[in-house]
Amino acid sequence: MKKSITWIAAALVSVSLSAPALAADTIKIGVQGAHSGDLASYGVPSLNAAKIVIDEINAKGGVLGRKVELVSQDDQCKPELATNAATKLISDKVVAVMGPICSGPTNASLPLFESAKLISISPTATTPALTLEGAHPLFLRTVANDLAQAELTSSYILNVLKAKKVAYVHDNGEYGKGFATQNRTILEKGGVETVLFEAITPDAVDFSPTIRKLRRVKPDVIVFGGYQPAASKLVQQMRRDRVKTTLVGPDGVKDETFLKMTGKDSEGTLASYPKDTSSLEMYKHAREAHIKAFGSEPGFGYYNAYAAMQAILKAVETSGSTDTDKLLEALKKNTVDTPLGNLSFNKNGDAAGLGLSIYKAQGGKFVETDHNIILK
């Protein structure tokens, strides 16, 4: 009996020692974004992309002989929640982060990630200052920054719409105000008159005061800076009050929810977004994987997030390490075959080699125009 007890005790000690070792043996990748709240339609597709890429690589045996573990944190795209989410990811000992997805939370989280010496790759945070001038050397993104988006939308406004007077309506956030400001700078240099530069409160129910100003100044084009929920309300109320002016927005407007919310009112709305790469085999694979796993078409930012996860895991594989310096070197050196095309990162950490196009809402769909640029 004594020998049996001794053997059981030894076995229990063995289990208690091996369990943490097994848990530590996974490669943890953090995913931070809006997984609930008003902007969940932006964050959930990115989380879905991470799940799919990780499941696929684990099915092949993982990376470096280790399984990959997803660790997610919800910041609802709110800077005040982002620092707590980032802190939890750091305490969970992730080796890199995919996200955050919004510019405000990204700006709030980066000092914490940098103190912990963690690389983060955002699929959708576009504020230029996040990568320019080397302010955040451990931050990269798989989406065009607002400077690139503004160059494209301003070019369209000048050369295709031939606008002389432009009104700017934005949500006063880093992303929205930044996009509006960048367009204003370029367009004013091109001789376009600014007739209104107005901030709205995204959660407001009634945008009538702003719409009355728009009717009074009679712009040729309205540049909107912000996300889909505010854009949807603004367009609906504009059309209700017979303001038919074309609205031009950033990638946050090109969302299926915008089309569903606005219906026929969306007709003619323009937005920048990654170039259509649906003919690529990698795109088809990523799309089919989402439909199989979740029973629906992928949403906003899904393919950018898929590409970000691919880049992180390829860096682990090619560097043979989870060391941050080695991962960063691999990320800057490698080209990755993604659903968006062959992705690389420039010296600032911005995506290079990918296309960016203007899309127009027509017949309940966003249709790609031939107005586009290649990111460098």
N, C-alpha and C positions, 0 to 999 in steps of 0.2 A: 504493500500500500504506500509506503514511504517513497519507494522508487517511482511509483506512478505519479504521486504529487509533485515530486522533483521534476519529472519529465514535463508535466503539464505547465508548471511554473516556468520552466526553461522555454517552452513553446510560446507562452504568453509574452515573455520578454522579447523573444525573437520577432513576434508579430508587431509588438509595440515599436521596436527599433526599425523594422523594415517598412512600416506604413508611411512614415514621414519621408523616408528615402524614395519610395515609389512616387509619392506626390511631388517631391522636389525634382523628380526626373523628367517631368513634363516641361515643355517649352511654353511658357505662358505669354500670350499676346493679349494686350488690353484693347478694348473697344469702347470708346466714349462718345456719346451723342444723345440726341433727343429720342429716347425710346418710349416716351409717353408725353402727354401734353399737346399743346396746339401745333407744335412742329414735328410731331412724331412721323408724319408722312415723309419727312426728310430723313429722319434718323433710322427708322426701322428698316428701310431697304439696305442701308449700309451694314446694319447688324446682320441682316439676312445674308448679305454677300460674305461677311466674315465667317458665318456658320458654314456656308456651302464650301468655301475654299478650304477651311480647316478640315471639314469632314472628308473632302476629296483627298487631301494630302495624308490624312490619317489612314484612310482606306488603302493607301499605297505604302504604309509603314511609317509614316511621319517624316521627320527631318533629322538627319544625323543619328538615326536609330532611336529617336525619341518621339513620343506623341506630342501633338500640339494641343494646348488647352486654351479655350477662349474665356476671358474674364471681362465681363461687361459692366459698365457703370452708366447710369442715366443722369444726364445733366439738364434735360428738357430745353437745351439751347439757352440756358440762363447763366450768365457769368457768376451770379451769386451761388449757384449750385455746382459750378464747374470745379472750383477749388477742392471741394469735398470729394467729388468724383475722382479727380486726379490723385488726391492724397490716398484714397482707397486703392487705386490701381498700383501706386508705388508701394504701398504696404503689402499688397498681394504679390510683389516681386515679379511683375511682368518684365519682359526683356525689351519690349517696344510697344507702341500704342498706335492703333489705327483710329484717327480722330484727333480732337473733336471735330464735329461737322459744321459748326457755326463759328464765325469769326470772333465774336465777343467771348464765348467760353474758351476758344483757343488762346486768345490773348491772356486770359486769366489763368489758364492752366500751364502755359509754357514756362514761366519762372520755376514752377514746382518740378516739372519734368526735367528742366535743365539742371536744377540743383541735384536731382537724382541721377543725372547723366543718362536720360532716356530719350531715344529717338521717337518722334511722333510724325505720322504721315496722315494728313487730312485729305479726304476725298472731295470736300466741298467748301472749305473755309477759304475765302477769296481776297480778304483785305491785303493790299499790296505790302504794307509795312511788316507783315509776318515773315516775309522772305527777303525784302530789299535791304541793302546795306549791311548784310551779315548780322543783323540783330539777333537772329535765332538760328545758329548754325546746325542745331539738331532737329530742325523742323523742315519737312518737305510736304509737297502736295501733288495730287494727281489731277488737279483742276486748274483752269486758267485763272490768274489773278484778275482783280478788277481793272487794272490798267489795260490788260489785253482785251477784256470784255468791253471796256469803254472805247478803246481804239476801234473795235469792230462795230459797235452800235453807233458811235459817232460818225464813222465812215458811211454807214447806211443812211443815217439821218441827213448827212450833207449831200451825198452823191446819188442816193436813190429817192429819198423823200423830198430832198431839196428844200428843207425847212429854213425859214428866215427868223421865226420866233419860237422859242421853246420854253415850256414851263417844267419845273422839276418838283416832284412830290416824293418825299422819302420818309422813312420811319424813324429817323434820328439815331439809328443804330450804326455800328461800325460798318457793317456790310451795306446797308441801304444808303446811308448818307455818303459813304465812300464812293459808291457807284455813281450816284447823282453828281457828286462833286467832280469826279474824274471826267464825266461826260461834259459837264459845264465848262471845265477848263479847256478841253479840246475844241468844243463847239464855239466858244467865244473867240478863240484864236482863229477860227474859221469864218468869223464874221457874223455868227448867229447871235441874235439878241436874247438875253434872259428876261422873260417877262414875269416869272414867279419862281421863287425857291422856297418851298413850304414844307415844314415838318408836320406829320400827322401822328396821332397816338394809335398804334396798331390795334389796341383792344377797344377803341371807341366804336360805338354802334353807328353813329351818324357822322358822315364826312361832308355834310351840307355846306359848312362855312368855306371849306377848301374848294368845293365844286362851284360855289358862287363866284369865287375869285377866278377860277378857270374860265367861267363863262364871260367874265368881265374882260380878262386880258386876251382871250381868243388866240391861244397858241396854235401853231401848225402841228406841233408834236408835244406829247407829255412824256418825259422821262421819269419812270418810277423806280425808286430804290427801296427794296425790301423783299419780303417773302409773300408767298401765295395767299395766306389768309387775308392780309390787308389789301393785296392787289385785287382779290376777288370782290371784296366789299366795295372798293373804290370803283372798279369797272361797272359793277351792277348799278351803283348809285349814279354814276356819270350817265349811263345810258338811260336810266329812268328819268333823269333831268335833261335829257336830250343833248348831252355833250358827246358828240360823236368823234372827237379828236383821237387819233391813233396813239396808243400807249406803247412805249418801248421799255422793256425791263431786262434785268439780268437773268442768270440761269435759275434763280429762285422762283421766277414766274412760270417757267416752262415745266409745268407739273400737271399731271392728269386731274388732280383735284381742282385746279384752277378751271379747267374746261368743264368739269362737272358742276362746279359751283356757279359759273357764269352762263353756261349754255350758249345761246345765240349771241349774247352780249360780248363773248370773247372774240368774235369775228374781227380779224384784222390786227389783233394784238401781236406784237413782235417781241422776241426774246432771244438772247444768245444762249448757246448750249453746245456741248461737244458734238463734233461732226458725226453724222450717221455712219456707223461702221457695221451695220447689221449684216452685211455680206461676208464679214470675216468669220472663219470657222470658230475662233475663240469666243466671239460674241454669241454665235448660235449656241455653243455649248453652255455658256454662262446663262443665257436666257432659258434654255430648256431645263437646266438644273434648278432654276428658281421655280419654274412652273411645276416641275415634278415635286419639289419639296414643299411649296407653299400654295400651289393651286391657283396662282395668279401671275400676271405679267409683273416684271420688276418695276419698282418705282424710282423716284428721283435719286440720282447719285449712286445707284446700285453698281453700275459698271465702273465708275471711278473708285468705289470702295473695293470692288473685286480686284481691280488693278493694284490698289494700295496693299492689299493682303498678299497678292502674288509677289509684289516687290519686296515686302518684308521677309517672306519665307524663302524667296530666292537668295536674298542677301545672307540669311542664316546658312543656307545650303552651300553657297559658293565660298563664303568666308570660312566655313567649317567652325563657326563660333557664334556665341550670343554676346560677345564683347561689343560694346557700343562703338568704339573706334573702328573695329573691323567691319561692323555692319554698315557704318556710314561710308567707309571706303568702298565697300561692295555696291552700295546703292548708287553712289556717284559714278561708278565705273561701268556698271552693267546696263544692258538694254533688256527690257522684259517684254515678252509677247503677251499682250493683254487684249481684252475685248475692245479697247479703244484704239488699238494699234500698237506699234513698237514704242514703248515708253522708256524715256531716260530722264535724268534730272540735270538741270544746268547747275552752275556753280553756286547759285543762290538757293537751290532746292526746289525751284519751280519745275513743273512738268515741261518736257520738251518733246517735240516730234508728233504731238497730238493735234488734231484739227478742232477748230471752233467755228461754228456757223450761226447765221441768223435764221430763226424759225418764225413762221407766220401761222397764226390760228386761222384755219380754213375748214369749214364744214365739220366742226367738232374735233379737229385734229390739229396738231402742230406739224406743219409741213416745212421741210428744210428748203431754204432758198440757196442760190448759188453764190451768196455773199459769205466768204469764209477766210480764215487765216490759219497758218500753221504755227504752233507755239515753238519758240526757240529758247 
